[in-house]
């Protein structure tokens, strides 16, 4: 497939294959934005980690990366850009949408739909438009198979609405460790502590409850405890105004995560018939 053949256009957007040159934009727009990263599954708490994640995405999912997914007939990832330049400079990525782990299963392509959008563009249905176009491109493959997606149900309900809007259906839950491995799940604890430490005081109460839910999900899989989670949250939010973050407020949030373990799992059959 050539770049021209794989560029997708919607009413407002242009989705072009990700390129190695998009790495700095991904670092800035996705990996350096705590509001974006809280819904993903990466510890982007340090600059070198952000750059490394962006490089890996471009290398494994980009059209000019080392992975041959595009030339083999599959689809990697698209850089989402504003076609009109109305809310962002043309050709500068404001987000990304694509397919992790795309591989052939029984002769058909399968994989995981993922996406991330800069927080400055949230609330405009940009990702619903972009994800729908990407899924349509996947469906158009002559050997398209099964797609799935996962998200934090209590932390990122907007993602669930986007997925259902474009045709995904609920398929239960999947364990964090099974999806990402224990080491990576453990790293999310450190990311949440960092995110809380850089959250503005006026917003830290909500961020602390979100962190408590996530740490509850993680504790449900045998990583950490309630006491450790609450102590780390209170320590990371010591810059907040007195009373802004209290154990009696974040405790129920932790329990919510603990008692609803796993990531929400949704699936889509490429052939709607």
HELIX and SHEET records of a PDB file:
HELIX    1   1 UNK A    3  UNK A    6  1                                   4    
HELIX    2   2 UNK A   20  UNK A   22  5                                   3    
HELIX    3   3 UNK A   23  UNK A   26  1                                   4    
HELIX    4   4 UNK A   27  UNK A   31  3                                   5    
HELIX    5   5 UNK A   34  UNK A   37  1                                   4    
HELIX    6   6 UNK A   47  UNK A   61  1                                  15    
HELIX    7   7 UNK A  119  UNK A  121  5                                   3    
HELIX    8   8 UNK A  126  UNK A  139  1                                  14    
HELIX    9   9 UNK A  157  UNK A  165  1                                   9    
HELIX   10  10 UNK A  176  UNK A  180  1                                   5    
HELIX   11  11 UNK A  182  UNK A  198  1                                  17    
HELIX   12  12 UNK A  201  UNK A  203  5                                   3    
HELIX   13  13 UNK A  204  UNK A  219  1                                  16    
HELIX   14  14 UNK A  226  UNK A  236  1                                  11    
HELIX   15  15 UNK A  247  UNK A  259  1                                  13    
SHEET    1   A 8 UNK A   8  UNK A   9  0                                        
SHEET    2   A 8 UNK A  13  UNK A  17 -1                                        
SHEET    3   A 8 UNK A  77  UNK A  82 -1                                        
SHEET    4   A 8 UNK A  95  UNK A 105 -1                                        
SHEET    5   A 8 UNK A 108  UNK A 117 -1                                        
SHEET    6   A 8 UNK A 144  UNK A 151  1                                        
SHEET    7   A 8 UNK A 263  UNK A 269 -1                                        
SHEET    8   A 8 UNK A 169  UNK A 174 -1                                        
END                                                                             
